[in-house]
Amino acid sequence: MVQVSKNPVVGCVGCGNMGGAILAGLAQCGEYQLYGHTRSSERMRPLMAKGVKSMADVTSLVRACDVLIIAVKPHQTLAILHDMQESLKPDKLLISVAAGVSRRVLEEGVNGICPVVRAMPNTPALVGAGVFALCMEDPKLTQEHKDLIHTLFGKIGFTRELPESIFPAFSALIGAGPAYVLHLMQALVQAGITLGFPAAESRRLVEALCEGSLRMAQQSPEHFMELRDKVCSPAGLTITGVNHLESMAVNGHIIEAVLEAYARGCAMEK
């Protein structure tokens, strides 16, 4: 059985928003030796300042690292895997965050040489508060591998092991979720401006509102609707606003948005 390093060397191919966020988050922990390779030297500079070593090519990175994270565009994934093949060994662990690239494609791309994991993050990983779906169905993965992966991504967010079949649903709800939340936040900011608050002040108020509401929900076992109803006084202004949202079927539109995103996600899987 292949042994899993207790202090793995981690490398990432593709250091854009997501790859860079993963490396930056792990660098902040100060527990791992980190390497990165990307086409843009501008992307590497802030990471190098955090202690990430820049590698000139994919082959050098593969040889130096135990854990290999693929964070390139989906259409670039197969070419990167092809470049890696000659340097891959059974003791390497490959993790892909490329959207829509299936585990089967990943396994074929590495010619079955090493275990592969498919991960799906969302963008709050950029601030260490991501949500990561992890498909760990490769039979070559041991429990030690799985524990290591949860530990790595747990440094920069919340991890959940899910079957690959549910990845399109996760992407539609959680991967796309920040866009829905930010859309609602922007609507509230615009309402504040309409009511006479300066734009910057309206944004600050809405940010504090969302932070407080989240904290309240996290600290209460009550259903979200129960918490909502506690804000609504009889014949008050809040219930008037809530009734308008209900009459406009806002909940239904949000649900439909997620379902349409899900249909698109299913079509994108390969």
HELIX and SHEET records of a PDB file:
HELIX    1   1 ASN A   17  CYS A   29  1                                  13    
HELIX    2   2 SER A   41  ALA A   49  1                                   9    
HELIX    3   3 VAL A   58  ALA A   64  1                                   7    
HELIX    4   4 PRO A   74  GLN A   76  5                                   3    
HELIX    5   5 THR A   77  MET A   84  1                                   8    
HELIX    6   6 GLN A   85  SER A   87  5                                   3    
HELIX    7   7 ARG A  103  GLY A  109  1                                   7    
HELIX    8   8 THR A  123  VAL A  127  5                                   5    
HELIX    9   9 GLN A  143  GLY A  154  1                                  12    
HELIX   10  10 GLU A  164  ILE A  166  5                                   3    
HELIX   11  11 PHE A  167  PHE A  170  1                                   4    
HELIX   12  12 SER A  171  GLY A  175  3                                   5    
HELIX   13  13 GLY A  177  THR A  194  1                                  18    
HELIX   14  14 ALA A  199  GLN A  218  1                                  20    
HELIX   15  15 PHE A  224  VAL A  231  1                                   8    
HELIX   16  16 LEU A  237  SER A  247  1                                  11    
HELIX   17  17 VAL A  250  MET A  268  1                                  19    
SHEET    1   A 8 LYS A  53  SER A  54  0                                        
SHEET    2   A 8 GLN A  33  HIS A  37  1                                        
SHEET    3   A 8 VAL A   9  VAL A  13  1                                        
SHEET    4   A 8 VAL A  67  ILE A  70  1                                        
SHEET    5   A 8 LEU A  93  SER A  96  1                                        
SHEET    6   A 8 VAL A 116  MET A 120  1                                        
SHEET    7   A 8 GLY A 130  CYS A 135 -1                                        
SHEET    8   A 8 GLY A 157  GLU A 161  1                                        
END                                                                             
